[in-house]
Amino acid sequence: MEKDIDRIQKNRDTDIVIRIDDFGGKPGVTIREFVKSPTYTGFTKAGLRIPGEKWDLFKASINSITDSDLVVVDTSQKI
């Protein structure tokens, strides 16, 4: 079973693909880079797999990140 959930463009030649799959009969979520180039089109080795039994832990970790955590603060300015 493979089901693509989303595809996020990283740059012109690379997407990040999120999919549900089963590896060795065990379901999980795979997040991998997919490249399109003149020499190769397909998934790279870059990525990760979250086993289904760890999904709730992973989801809680991701959901704990707030928008303000991702804001770059300029500390170079002096008062």
Long-range contacts (C-beta under 8 A, 24 or more apart in sequence): 1-27, 5-29, 7-34, 13-37, 17-43, 23-49, 26-51, 26-52, 27-52, 28-52, 28-55, 29-55, 29-58
